[in-house]
Each structure stands twice: as C-alpha cells, then as structure tokens.
Amino acid sequence: MAEAYVIATELDRYGGDYHAAFAAYEKKLKPATLNKQRDAVWISRFLVPSKHSFTRLRRLIERLFFSDLLIRYGFKFFGVKSVLTGYR
C-alpha cells in the first residue's frame, strides 16, 4: 500500500512525467527495500536447512523464533516502522 501511495503521489506531483516520478519513487523507497532484502537474507540462514545445519538446533531456533515473545519483539525490530514517516 505504501508503494502505491508513493507512486501515485509522485505521478501527481510531477504532472505525469513518468521518468521524474519513478526516479523520485525509487529514491524514497529503495533504502527501505534494500534493508528488508538484507534482513530476509539474514533470517533465511536460520530457517533454510543446509548441509552444515543441525536439524534439532534449527528446529529449536524455529520454535523460539515463532514464539509469542519473539514475534512481538520481531515486529518492533523488523519492518513495522512505516516507510512513509515524514513523506509529503
């Protein structure tokens, strides 16, 4: 939803100049998108099995990761902050 709002706002701001609107859209959202992608790669190391992973340890980490306590903490730490903060 945030992305749709930003692109609609930028298209309106630049009066249909698609090149300028998409450049402004990318400038606003690219840092947040790159951070989310880095976080996803980091988290995947704990959830995706590899030949070096220990199955029982990985399952324990998965249970802890999806526990109520850590889910609440995770939402505060990973991505609940709006990318639209300060956007006009």
PASEBA-1860 file (N, C-alpha, C; in nm, 3 decimals):
! residues 88
1> MAEAYVIA> 0.081/-0.119/0.000/0.000/0.000/0.000/0.086/0.126/0.000 ~ 0.192/0.124/0.077/0.279/0.242/0.083/0.339/0.271/-0.054 ~ 0.380/0.166/-0.123/0.442/0.185/-0.254/0.343/0.246/-0.352 ~ 0.218/0.198/-0.350/0.116/0.251/-0.440/0.088/0.399/-0.409 ~ 0.084/0.431/-0.280/0.061/0.570/-0.241/0.175/0.660/-0.289 ~ 0.298/0.614/-0.272/0.413/0.695/-0.312/0.414/0.717/-0.463 ~ 0.391/0.612/-0.541/0.397/0.630/-0.687/0.282/0.718/-0.736 ~ 0.163/0.704/-0.675/0.051/0.790/-0.714/0.080/0.936/-0.680
9> TELDRYGG> 0.137/0.958/-0.561/0.171/1.094/-0.520/0.277/1.154/-0.611 ~ 0.377/1.076/-0.645/0.485/1.128/-0.731/0.436/1.154/-0.873 ~ 0.350/1.068/-0.926/0.294/1.093/-1.059/0.211/1.222/-1.059 ~ 0.136/1.244/-0.952/0.057/1.367/-0.941/0.150/1.487/-0.927 ~ 0.252/1.474/-0.844/0.346/1.585/-0.819/0.419/1.627/-0.946 ~ 0.457/1.528/-1.027/0.534/1.559/-1.149/0.445/1.571/-1.273 ~ 0.314/1.577/-1.254/0.222/1.604/-1.363/0.229/1.503/-1.477 ~ 0.250/1.378/-1.445/0.254/1.274/-1.547/0.391/1.252/-1.609
17> DYHAAFAA> 0.493/1.323/-1.562/0.630/1.300/-1.610/0.680/1.170/-1.545 ~ 0.664/1.060/-1.618/0.691/0.927/-1.562/0.836/0.910/-1.521 ~ 0.927/0.964/-1.598/1.069/0.948/-1.565/1.102/1.014/-1.431 ~ 1.057/1.135/-1.411/1.083/1.206/-1.287/1.009/1.141/-1.170 ~ 0.885/1.098/-1.194/0.805/1.036/-1.088/0.868/0.905/-1.042 ~ 0.911/0.822/-1.137/0.972/0.693/-1.098/1.108/0.713/-1.033 ~ 1.181/0.815/-1.073/1.310/0.844/-1.008/1.287/0.887/-0.863 ~ 1.187/0.970/-0.838/1.155/1.013/-0.701/1.103/0.895/-0.618
25> YEKKLKPA> 1.021/0.812/-0.680/0.968/0.691/-0.614/1.083/0.600/-0.570 ~ 1.177/0.576/-0.660/1.290/0.490/-0.627/1.378/0.553/-0.518 ~ 1.399/0.681/-0.526/1.482/0.749/-0.426/1.420/0.735/-0.287 ~ 1.289/0.743/-0.278/1.221/0.733/-0.149/1.220/0.591/-0.095 ~ 1.194/0.491/-0.179/1.169/0.356/-0.129/1.288/0.260/-0.139 ~ 1.388/0.291/-0.218/1.498/0.197/-0.237/1.572/0.164/-0.107 ~ 1.606/0.261/-0.022/1.676/0.225/0.102/1.596/0.128/0.190 ~ 1.467/0.151/0.204/1.383/0.062/0.286/1.375/-0.078/0.224
33> TLNKQRDA> 1.364/-0.083/0.092/1.357/-0.211/0.022/1.487/-0.289/0.038 ~ 1.600/-0.223/0.025/1.729/-0.290/0.041/1.747/-0.342/0.183 ~ 1.702/-0.266/0.283/1.710/-0.312/0.422/1.625/-0.436/0.444 ~ 1.504/-0.438/0.389/1.417/-0.555/0.403/1.478/-0.677/0.334 ~ 1.540/-0.657/0.219/1.604/-0.769/0.150/1.722/-0.823/0.229 ~ 1.802/-0.734/0.288/1.915/-0.779/0.371/1.866/-0.856/0.493 ~ 1.760/-0.806/0.556/1.703/-0.875/0.672/1.651/-1.014/0.634 ~ 1.588/-1.025/0.518/1.535/-1.153/0.473/1.647/-1.255/0.450
41> VWISRFLV> 1.758/-1.210/0.391/1.872/-1.300/0.369/1.928/-1.345/0.503 ~ 1.940/-1.253/0.598/1.995/-1.287/0.729/1.906/-1.388/0.801 ~ 1.774/-1.365/0.800/1.680/-1.455/0.867/1.677/-1.591/0.800 ~ 1.691/-1.595/0.669/1.684/-1.723/0.597/1.795/-1.819/0.639 ~ 1.907/-1.764/0.687/2.015/-1.853/0.732/1.972/-1.942/0.848 ~ 1.875/-1.895/0.926/1.828/-1.972/1.041/1.713/-2.065/1.006 ~ 1.644/-2.039/0.896/1.523/-2.114/0.865/1.539/-2.213/0.750 ~ 1.635/-2.190/0.663/1.655/-2.278/0.546/1.766/-2.377/0.578
49> PSKHSFTR> 1.737/-2.507/0.569/1.839/-2.605/0.601/1.954/-2.605/0.501 ~ 2.072/-2.638/0.550/2.188/-2.655/0.464/2.260/-2.781/0.505 ~ 2.364/-2.817/0.431/2.436/-2.939/0.465/2.514/-2.924/0.596 ~ 2.532/-2.799/0.642/2.606/-2.775/0.765/2.514/-2.751/0.885 ~ 2.383/-2.750/0.863/2.292/-2.718/0.974/2.264/-2.841/1.059 ~ 2.235/-2.815/1.181/2.197/-2.920/1.274/2.046/-2.918/1.286 ~ 1.982/-3.026/1.246/1.836/-3.030/1.235/1.770/-2.996/1.367 ~ 1.812/-3.057/1.475/1.747/-3.032/1.605/1.768/-2.888/1.651
57> LRRLIERL> 1.886/-2.835/1.631/1.913/-2.697/1.669/1.829/-2.602/1.584 ~ 1.819/-2.628/1.455/1.739/-2.543/1.367/1.593/-2.544/1.409 ~ 1.541/-2.662/1.444/1.401/-2.670/1.488/1.379/-2.593/1.618 ~ 1.475/-2.599/1.709/1.466/-2.523/1.833/1.465/-2.373/1.804 ~ 1.551/-2.330/1.715/1.555/-2.188/1.677/1.424/-2.147/1.613 ~ 1.367/-2.233/1.528/1.239/-2.201/1.465/1.129/-2.186/1.570 ~ 1.126/-2.276/1.668/1.024/-2.265/1.773/1.041/-2.136/1.852 ~ 1.164/-2.104/1.886/1.189/-1.979/1.959/1.154/-1.857/1.875
65> FFSDLLIR> 1.192/-1.862/1.748/1.169/-1.750/1.658/1.020/-1.720/1.642 ~ 0.938/-1.824/1.643/0.794/-1.806/1.624/0.717/-1.807/1.756 ~ 0.784/-1.795/1.868/0.716/-1.786/1.997/0.650/-1.648/2.010 ~ 0.549/-1.640/2.096/0.477/-1.513/2.113/0.570/-1.399/2.152 ~ 0.661/-1.425/2.245/0.751/-1.321/2.292/0.839/-1.267/2.179 ~ 0.901/-1.356/2.103/0.990/-1.311/1.997/0.916/-1.252/1.878 ~ 0.795/-1.297/1.854/0.718/-1.238/1.745/0.687/-1.092/1.777 ~ 0.649/-1.064/1.901/0.623/-0.925/1.940/0.749/-0.840/1.926
73> YGFKFFGV> 0.862/-0.894/1.970/0.988/-0.822/1.958/1.027/-0.806/1.811 ~ 1.007/-0.910/1.732/1.041/-0.907/1.590/0.965/-0.801/1.514 ~ 0.835/-0.784/1.546/0.757/-0.680/1.479/0.811/-0.541/1.512 ~ 0.859/-0.523/1.633/0.916/-0.393/1.669/1.050/-0.371/1.600 ~ 1.125/-0.478/1.580/1.260/-0.467/1.526/1.264/-0.470/1.374 ~ 1.180/-0.553/1.311/1.187/-0.575/1.166/1.066/-0.518/1.093 ~ 1.076/-0.398/1.045/0.983/-0.352/0.944/0.847/-0.303/0.983 ~ 0.816/-0.285/1.108/0.685/-0.230/1.140/0.686/-0.078/1.123
81> KSVLTGYR> 0.801/-0.019/1.124/0.813/0.125/1.102/0.772/0.157/0.958 ~ 0.688/0.256/0.943/0.638/0.292/0.811/0.744/0.362/0.728 ~ 0.747/0.328/0.600/0.839/0.398/0.508/0.785/0.537/0.474 ~ 0.663/0.565/0.515/0.602/0.693/0.483/0.626/0.799/0.591 ~ 0.698/0.765/0.697/0.726/0.862/0.801/0.798/0.983/0.742 ~ 0.739/1.100/0.756/0.800/1.222/0.704/0.779/1.244/0.556 ~ 0.703/1.160/0.489/0.681/1.173/0.344/0.569/1.269/0.315 ~ 0.591/1.357/0.223/0.485/1.452/0.180/0.492/1.471/0.032
END
